Amino acid sequence: MISEEIEKMLLSKSIENVFKTMMGYEVSYSDNDEGGDISKHEHYTATIGFAGGWNGFVSITCSTDTAKFITSLLLGLDSTKVTCEDIRDAIGEVANMVGGRFKSLFSELQNSGKEVFKMSIPSVIQGSEYNIFAPADSGNTKVVVNVKDGKLVALLALQEDSNSK
């Protein structure tokens, strides 16, 4: 069992690393834990599942405008030239990189010398008026990042597999 504070720190470091390394963008964090009113407008969510000694997922959710900005940074395109397919691919890849970095940092923390979990391929949802929830017993670590004029909400749900103890 790890604390929510440690999960939040590892998730934050993962996001910072991906944005700085892959996009040359310095993130800042929102004081507001809600992440604005993303769910009522068109938005994207990308999720990476974890399975093994630890199970759960990491998801990132942002508005269409924020997703376009992130895609333009990642692909080096003008945001007016970004397609929906580009956005889905880029947001999925950002979730994949954040999940991979989290896995690396979490594995170092566990210091077990073995893989702590495997990762799924990204799933991307596009739409409005939906929310992502994690099971109550898996922890619900949320990090809200300021990205240009919008927000990116990262959610981590993680629990140790009782069969692996």
Number of C-alpha atoms within 10 A of each C-alpha: 7 13 10 15 10 13 21 18 15 19 26 21 15 20 25 18 20 22 20 12 11 14 16 12 17 14 17 14 14 17 11 10 12 13 21 16 10 22 18 13 14 15 20 25 26 25 27 24 20 22 17 15 17 19 18 21 20 26 26 27 28 30 25 19 17 21 27 25 21 24 26 20 18 19 15 11 13 12 16 9 9 17 12 13 9 16 24 22 16 22 28 24 21 24 26 25 19 26 28 17 19 23 21 16 16 19 16 14 12 13 11 9 8 10 16 21 19 14 18 14 14 22 18 21 16 17 14 14 10 15 10 11 11 16 11 8 9 15 18 18 20 22 24 23 23 17 20 14 8 17 24 25 21 25 23 25 22 25 18 18 14 8 8 9 6
